[in-house]
Amino acid sequence: MSQKIISFHYTLTDSDGVLVESSQGRDPVSFMTDMGMIVPGLEREIVHYSVGQKGRVEVKAEEAYGLIDFAKYVKVPREALPKQEIKVGDMFQSNQSPIPFTVKEMAEDHVILDGNHPLAGEDLVFDVEVLEMRDASEQELQQLQEMMQAAQQQQQQAQEQAGQPPEATA
């Protein structure tokens, strides 16, 4: 089966029905199948839709952004943060991860940052409408391969720096 480009609109809610985000009023989301570009549980279902089809896809945490991984909690000295006035829930970007760190706990001399995706551990509900589905072109496949190679190089560089506390930036 050739790889497809699928474009769709979505409204994402958590398992309690609280709105998380929506593509309504913006450009639709487009992704290439079999590349891990959207959460696995959503991709597994949406590839069976037809153009124009609407539906609801319920995705368990394990098939969305994963379960909470406590190994991704990091203890950081307060002075390593970009600002001293912080509170639980604040988010900081690190040069070592594309996922922002969220302040989970605070002490006088350090904070505990959570490096999990903000939706890790959450069951999600996607209301979707498929707008387009077509075969990926050779040019799109080549461009994606180049982007993936660049991302792998960046990841390697970040792993070489592992073990150092994240340099948080606002």
C-alpha positions as YAML, in Angstrom:
chain: A
units: angstrom
residues:
- id: 1
  name: MET
  ca: [0.00, 0.00, 0.00]
- id: 2
  name: SER
  ca: [1.41, 3.39, -0.97]
- id: 3
  name: GLN
  ca: [1.69, 6.15, 1.55]
- id: 4
  name: LYS
  ca: [-1.20, 8.59, 1.61]
- id: 5
  name: ILE
  ca: [-1.55, 12.27, 2.42]
- id: 6
  name: ILE
  ca: [-4.68, 12.81, 4.49]
- id: 7
  name: SER
  ca: [-6.05, 16.26, 5.35]
- id: 8
  name: PHE
  ca: [-8.70, 16.66, 8.03]
- id: 9
  name: HIS
  ca: [-10.28, 19.01, 10.52]
- id: 10
  name: TYR
  ca: [-10.58, 17.97, 14.14]
- id: 11
  name: THR
  ca: [-11.84, 18.98, 17.52]
- id: 12
  name: LEU
  ca: [-9.91, 17.41, 20.39]
- id: 13
  name: THR
  ca: [-11.44, 16.95, 23.83]
- id: 14
  name: ASP
  ca: [-10.27, 15.06, 26.87]
- id: 15
  name: SER
  ca: [-12.21, 12.13, 28.30]
- id: 16
  name: ASP
  ca: [-14.30, 14.58, 30.39]
- id: 17
  name: GLY
  ca: [-15.39, 16.46, 27.26]
- id: 18
  name: VAL
  ca: [-13.22, 19.51, 27.95]
- id: 19
  name: LEU
  ca: [-12.04, 21.19, 24.74]
- id: 20
  name: VAL
  ca: [-8.27, 20.86, 24.29]
- id: 21
  name: GLU
  ca: [-7.90, 22.31, 20.78]
- id: 22
  name: SER
  ca: [-9.51, 22.49, 17.37]
- id: 23
  name: SER
  ca: [-8.48, 23.11, 13.78]
- id: 24
  name: GLN
  ca: [-11.79, 24.81, 12.99]
- id: 25
  name: GLY
  ca: [-11.18, 28.28, 11.59]
- id: 26
  name: ARG
  ca: [-7.62, 27.31, 10.62]
- id: 27
  name: ASP
  ca: [-6.04, 25.27, 7.87]
- id: 28
  name: PRO
  ca: [-6.76, 21.55, 8.12]
- id: 29
  name: VAL
  ca: [-4.13, 19.18, 9.46]
- id: 30
  name: SER
  ca: [-2.32, 17.14, 6.81]
- id: 31
  name: PHE
  ca: [-0.13, 14.13, 7.45]
- id: 32
  name: MET
  ca: [1.56, 11.29, 5.62]
- id: 33
  name: THR
  ca: [0.49, 7.81, 6.71]
- id: 34
  name: ASP
  ca: [2.91, 5.38, 8.34]
- id: 35
  name: MET
  ca: [5.29, 8.13, 9.44]
- id: 36
  name: GLY
  ca: [4.20, 8.70, 13.05]
- id: 37
  name: MET
  ca: [3.08, 12.25, 12.30]
- id: 38
  name: ILE
  ca: [-0.13, 12.03, 14.37]
- id: 39
  name: VAL
  ca: [-1.01, 9.95, 17.41]
- id: 40
  name: PRO
  ca: [-1.11, 6.24, 16.49]
- id: 41
  name: GLY
  ca: [-4.64, 5.59, 17.73]
- id: 42
  name: LEU
  ca: [-6.07, 8.37, 15.57]
- id: 43
  name: GLU
  ca: [-4.09, 7.37, 12.47]
- id: 44
  name: ARG
  ca: [-5.13, 3.73, 12.78]
- id: 45
  name: GLU
  ca: [-8.80, 4.79, 12.52]
- id: 46
  name: ILE
  ca: [-8.71, 7.76, 10.17]
- id: 47
  name: VAL
  ca: [-6.97, 5.82, 7.35]
- id: 48
  name: HIS
  ca: [-10.23, 3.86, 6.94]
- id: 49
  name: TYR
  ca: [-12.34, 6.99, 6.47]
- id: 50
  name: SER
  ca: [-13.49, 8.34, 3.10]
- id: 51
  name: VAL
  ca: [-13.27, 11.92, 1.88]
- id: 52
  name: GLY
  ca: [-16.16, 13.85, 3.44]
- id: 53
  name: GLN
  ca: [-16.63, 11.31, 6.23]
- id: 54
  name: LYS
  ca: [-17.07, 12.60, 9.79]
- id: 55
  name: GLY
  ca: [-16.62, 10.58, 12.92]
- id: 56
  name: ARG
  ca: [-15.52, 10.33, 16.52]
- id: 57
  name: VAL
  ca: [-12.30, 8.53, 17.42]
- id: 58
  name: GLU
  ca: [-11.63, 7.69, 21.07]
- id: 59
  name: VAL
  ca: [-7.94, 7.15, 21.74]
- id: 60
  name: LYS
  ca: [-6.54, 5.64, 24.95]
- id: 61
  name: ALA
  ca: [-3.50, 7.36, 26.48]
- id: 62
  name: GLU
  ca: [-1.20, 4.51, 25.42]
- id: 63
  name: GLU
  ca: [-2.14, 5.13, 21.77]
- id: 64
  name: ALA
  ca: [-2.06, 8.94, 22.07]
- id: 65
  name: TYR
  ca: [0.84, 10.66, 23.83]
- id: 66
  name: GLY
  ca: [1.66, 7.69, 26.05]
- id: 67
  name: LEU
  ca: [1.41, 7.05, 29.74]
- id: 68
  name: ILE
  ca: [3.21, 9.32, 32.19]
- id: 69
  name: ASP
  ca: [6.91, 8.36, 32.31]
- id: 70
  name: PHE
  ca: [8.29, 9.38, 35.69]
- id: 71
  name: ALA
  ca: [11.83, 8.97, 34.31]
- id: 72
  name: LYS
  ca: [11.13, 12.21, 32.43]
- id: 73
  name: TYR
  ca: [10.86, 14.16, 35.67]
- id: 74
  name: VAL
  ca: [13.98, 16.29, 36.22]
- id: 75
  name: LYS
  ca: [15.22, 18.06, 39.34]
- id: 76
  name: VAL
  ca: [16.68, 21.44, 38.35]
- id: 77
  name: PRO
  ca: [18.25, 24.16, 40.49]
- id: 78
  name: ARG
  ca: [16.03, 27.24, 40.57]
- id: 79
  name: GLU
  ca: [18.87, 29.45, 39.32]
- id: 80
  name: ALA
  ca: [18.97, 27.41, 36.08]
- id: 81
  name: LEU
  ca: [15.50, 28.66, 35.15]
- id: 82
  name: PRO
  ca: [15.07, 31.79, 33.00]
- id: 83
  name: LYS
  ca: [13.02, 33.54, 35.69]
- id: 84
  name: GLN
  ca: [12.73, 33.15, 39.43]
- id: 85
  name: GLU
  ca: [9.03, 33.98, 39.75]
- id: 86
  name: ILE
  ca: [7.46, 30.70, 38.72]
- id: 87
  name: LYS
  ca: [4.52, 28.57, 39.78]
- id: 88
  name: VAL
  ca: [3.36, 25.00, 39.36]
- id: 89
  name: GLY
  ca: [2.02, 24.61, 35.83]
- id: 90
  name: ASP
  ca: [4.44, 27.05, 34.17]
- id: 91
  name: MET
  ca: [6.14, 25.67, 31.07]
- id: 92
  name: PHE
  ca: [9.72, 26.08, 29.89]
- id: 93
  name: GLN
  ca: [11.36, 25.13, 26.61]
- id: 94
  name: SER
  ca: [14.67, 23.29, 26.74]
- id: 95
  name: ASN
  ca: [17.26, 23.18, 24.01]
- id: 96
  name: GLN
  ca: [17.42, 19.43, 24.62]
- id: 97
  name: SER
  ca: [13.80, 18.53, 23.87]
- id: 98
  name: PRO
  ca: [11.04, 19.68, 21.53]
- id: 99
  name: ILE
  ca: [8.54, 18.95, 24.33]
- id: 100
  name: PRO
  ca: [8.26, 21.77, 26.88]
- id: 101
  name: PHE
  ca: [8.94, 21.03, 30.52]
- id: 102
  name: THR
  ca: [6.12, 21.71, 32.97]
- id: 103
  name: VAL
  ca: [6.80, 22.78, 36.55]
- id: 104
  name: LYS
  ca: [5.34, 20.01, 38.76]
- id: 105
  name: GLU
  ca: [6.79, 20.84, 42.18]
- id: 106
  name: MET
  ca: [8.73, 23.67, 43.73]
- id: 107
  name: ALA
  ca: [11.16, 23.82, 46.63]
- id: 108
  name: GLU
  ca: [13.28, 26.66, 47.92]
- id: 109
  name: ASP
  ca: [16.40, 25.67, 45.96]
- id: 110
  name: HIS
  ca: [15.06, 23.50, 43.12]
- id: 111
  name: VAL
  ca: [12.05, 22.63, 41.00]
- id: 112
  name: ILE
  ca: [10.80, 19.37, 39.55]
- id: 113
  name: LEU
  ca: [10.12, 19.62, 35.82]
- id: 114
  name: ASP
  ca: [8.03, 17.13, 33.87]
- id: 115
  name: GLY
  ca: [9.36, 16.35, 30.38]
- id: 116
  name: ASN
  ca: [6.33, 14.32, 29.31]
- id: 117
  name: HIS
  ca: [4.05, 15.66, 26.60]
- id: 118
  name: PRO
  ca: [1.39, 17.83, 28.31]
- id: 119
  name: LEU
  ca: [-1.29, 15.30, 27.21]
- id: 120
  name: ALA
  ca: [0.60, 12.20, 28.40]
- id: 121
  name: GLY
  ca: [-1.62, 9.97, 30.50]
- id: 122
  name: GLU
  ca: [-4.81, 11.42, 28.97]
- id: 123
  name: ASP
  ca: [-7.45, 9.51, 27.02]
- id: 124
  name: LEU
  ca: [-8.46, 11.71, 24.08]
- id: 125
  name: VAL
  ca: [-11.51, 12.12, 21.86]
- id: 126
  name: PHE
  ca: [-11.14, 13.41, 18.30]
- id: 127
  name: ASP
  ca: [-14.15, 14.56, 16.26]
- id: 128
  name: VAL
  ca: [-12.81, 14.51, 12.70]
- id: 129
  name: GLU
  ca: [-13.84, 15.29, 9.14]
- id: 130
  name: VAL
  ca: [-11.63, 13.98, 6.30]
- id: 131
  name: LEU
  ca: [-11.23, 16.61, 3.59]
- id: 132
  name: GLU
  ca: [-8.67, 15.00, 1.28]
- id: 133
  name: MET
  ca: [-6.96, 11.64, 0.83]
- id: 134
  name: ARG
  ca: [-4.44, 10.99, -1.93]
- id: 135
  name: ASP
  ca: [-1.24, 9.13, -2.74]
- id: 136
  name: ALA
  ca: [1.94, 10.87, -1.59]
- id: 137
  name: SER
  ca: [4.12, 12.15, -4.44]
- id: 138
  name: GLU
  ca: [7.76, 11.13, -4.89]
- id: 139
  name: GLN
  ca: [8.75, 14.72, -4.10]
- id: 140
  name: GLU
  ca: [6.81, 14.64, -0.80]
- id: 141
  name: LEU
  ca: [8.41, 11.33, 0.13]
- id: 142
  name: GLN
  ca: [11.89, 12.75, -0.61]
- id: 143
  name: GLN
  ca: [11.22, 15.94, 1.38]
- id: 144
  name: LEU
  ca: [9.99, 13.95, 4.36]
- id: 145
  name: GLN
  ca: [13.02, 11.66, 4.25]
- id: 146
  name: GLU
  ca: [15.31, 14.73, 4.31]
- id: 147
  name: MET
  ca: [13.39, 16.24, 7.23]
- id: 148
  name: MET
  ca: [13.59, 12.98, 9.16]
- id: 149
  name: GLN
  ca: [17.35, 12.76, 8.62]
- id: 150
  name: ALA
  ca: [17.77, 16.32, 9.94]
- id: 151
  name: ALA
  ca: [15.58, 15.50, 12.96]
- id: 152
  name: GLN
  ca: [17.62, 12.38, 13.69]
- id: 153
  name: GLN
  ca: [20.81, 14.45, 13.64]
- id: 154
  name: GLN
  ca: [19.29, 16.94, 16.06]
- id: 155
  name: GLN
  ca: [18.17, 14.11, 18.33]
- id: 156
  name: GLN
  ca: [21.66, 12.61, 18.29]
- id: 157
  name: GLN
  ca: [23.15, 15.95, 19.29]
- id: 158
  name: ALA
  ca: [20.64, 16.28, 22.14]
- id: 159
  name: GLN
  ca: [21.44, 12.76, 23.35]
- id: 160
  name: GLU
  ca: [25.15, 13.59, 23.37]
- id: 161
  name: GLN
  ca: [24.32, 16.43, 25.75]
- id: 162
  name: ALA
  ca: [22.15, 14.15, 27.94]
- id: 163
  name: GLY
  ca: [22.94, 14.04, 31.59]
- id: 164
  name: GLN
  ca: [23.17, 17.83, 31.81]
- id: 165
  name: PRO
  ca: [20.25, 19.67, 33.39]
- id: 166
  name: PRO
  ca: [18.03, 21.24, 30.74]
- id: 167
  name: GLU
  ca: [18.77, 24.86, 29.93]
- id: 168
  name: ALA
  ca: [15.31, 26.30, 30.27]
- id: 169
  name: THR
  ca: [14.28, 29.28, 28.19]
- id: 170
  name: ALA
  ca: [11.05, 31.18, 28.41]
...
